[in-house]
Amino acid sequence: MLALVAEVGDDWKTVAEKMGLKGKKEAILEFMRVEAGSGVDTGLLNEIGKSDNHFDKELKDIQPYNQADVIFLQCDLLKSFAEHEESKKPALSQEKLQKKRLDKEKRKLAHKVFIHDLSCIEDELNELRSVDTFHAKARIECKNLASQMFSERFNLSLTNKSRLSQ
């Protein structure tokens, strides 16, 4: 296995085919299982470790072979994205930061004034509603009084007619 890796480099697909393994993942796993002191030619291991031309790719370039690798790759991707976005943002000067703070304070104050004005308008509407309710009640009472007066006049006229006719 080590001789094949020294010959082919990090082309794990070729290593897997020549070793009779199922795929790249199994070839990487088998290579990782090789122990340095288990009767293997350590000179070959050292040669593989020292020669950078065989392993010029990072582990990121090799497809992950378990879920932990996937998670680490996703974390690295998120970190690089965050760092890239931060590098795009220009550094804000103190004046710009102060202007932003003042704008925020202005918005807060405007919001408070707006809320206060709305509550005043609501109070006025409630007063108008109560005054309107009072006027409506007074109109209804006037109608009731008018109908009572009419009924009493009618009764009086009937009693007067009945007296006259007697």
C-alpha positions in Angstrom: 0.0 0.0 0.0 2.8 2.4 1.0 4.7 1.7 -2.2 1.6 2.3 -4.3 0.9 5.6 -2.5 4.5 6.6 -3.0 4.2 5.8 -6.7 0.7 7.3 -7.4 0.6 10.0 -4.8 -2.8 11.1 -3.5 -4.8 9.7 -6.4 -6.9 7.6 -4.1 -9.2 6.3 -6.8 -6.2 4.7 -8.5 -4.9 3.4 -5.2 -8.3 1.8 -4.5 -8.5 0.2 -7.9 -5.0 -1.3 -7.7 -5.6 -2.5 -4.1 -9.0 -4.0 -4.9 -10.9 -1.7 -2.6 -14.4 -0.3 -3.2 -13.5 3.4 -3.5 -11.5 6.4 -2.4 -12.8 6.4 1.1 -11.7 2.8 1.8 -8.3 3.5 0.3 -7.9 6.5 2.7 -9.1 4.5 5.6 -6.6 1.7 4.9 -3.8 4.1 4.5 -4.7 5.7 7.9 -4.7 2.3 9.5 -1.1 1.6 8.5 1.0 1.8 11.7 4.6 3.1 11.4 6.1 0.3 13.6 4.2 -2.7 12.4 7.0 -4.2 10.2 6.5 -1.7 7.5 9.4 0.0 5.9 9.7 3.2 7.9 12.0 4.7 5.3 9.2 4.6 2.8 6.8 6.2 5.3 9.4 8.9 6.0 9.9 9.4 2.2 6.2 9.8 1.7 5.9 12.2 4.6 8.8 14.3 3.4 7.9 14.5 -0.3 5.4 17.3 -0.7 4.9 16.7 -4.4 2.7 13.6 -3.7 0.5 15.4 -1.2 0.1 18.9 -2.4 -3.6 18.8 -1.8 -5.2 19.7 1.6 -7.6 17.3 3.3 -10.4 19.6 2.1 -9.6 18.6 -1.5 -10.3 14.9 -0.6 -13.9 14.1 -0.2 -14.9 13.5 3.5 -15.3 10.0 4.6 -17.4 10.5 7.7 -19.8 12.9 9.2 -17.3 14.6 11.5 -15.3 15.6 8.4 -18.4 17.0 6.8 -19.1 19.1 9.9 -15.6 20.4 10.1 -15.7 21.3 6.4 -19.0 23.2 6.9 -17.5 25.1 9.9 -14.5 26.1 7.8 -16.8 27.2 5.0 -18.9 29.3 7.4 -15.7 30.8 8.9 -14.3 31.7 5.5 -17.6 33.2 4.5 -17.8 35.3 7.6 -14.2 36.5 7.2 -14.8 37.3 3.6 -17.8 39.4 4.4 -16.0 41.2 7.2 -13.1 42.0 4.9 -15.6 43.6 2.4 -17.0 46.0 5.0 -15.0 49.2 5.2 -14.0 50.3 8.6 -16.4 52.8 9.9 -15.0 56.0 11.3 -16.0 57.5 14.6 -18.0 60.2 12.8 -20.0 57.6 10.9 -20.6 55.7 14.1 -21.7 58.8 15.9 -24.0 59.7 13.0 -25.6 56.3 13.1 -26.1 56.6 16.9 -27.7 60.0 16.4 -30.0 58.7 13.7 -31.1 55.9 15.9 -31.8 58.3 18.8 -33.8 60.5 16.4 -35.9 57.5 15.3 -36.5 56.5 18.9 -37.6 60.0 19.8 -39.8 60.4 16.8 -41.4 57.1 17.7 -42.1 58.2 21.2 -43.6 61.5 20.0 -45.7 59.6 17.5 -47.0 57.3 20.2 -47.7 60.3 22.5 -49.6 62.0 19.7 -51.6 58.9 18.9 -52.5 58.5 22.6 -53.7 62.1 22.7 -55.8 61.6 19.6 -57.3 58.4 21.2 -58.2 60.4 24.3 -59.9 63.1 22.3 -61.8 60.5 20.3 -62.9 58.9 23.6 -64.2 62.3 24.8 -66.0 62.9 21.5 -67.5 59.5 21.8 -68.7 60.2 25.3 -70.1 63.6 24.2 -71.7 62.0 21.2 -73.2 59.3 23.5 -74.5 62.1 25.8 -76.1 63.9 22.8 -77.6 60.7 21.5 -79.1 60.0 25.0 -80.5 63.5 25.2 -82.1 63.1 21.7 -83.7 59.9 22.8 -85.0 61.4 26.0 -86.4 64.4 24.0 -88.2 62.0 21.7 -89.5 60.0 24.7 -90.7 63.3 26.3 -92.3 64.4 23.1 -94.1 61.1 22.8 -95.2 61.3 26.4 -96.5 64.8 25.9 -98.4 63.7 22.8 -100.0 60.8 24.6 -101.0 63.0 27.6 -102.5 65.6 25.2 -104.4 62.9 23.4 -105.6 61.5 26.7 -106.7 65.0 27.8 -108.5 65.6 24.6 -110.3 62.3 24.9 -111.3 63.0 28.5 -112.5 66.5 27.5 -114.5 65.1 24.7 -116.0 62.5 26.9 -116.9 65.2 29.5 -118.4 67.4 26.8 -120.4 64.6 25.4 -121.9 63.8 28.8 
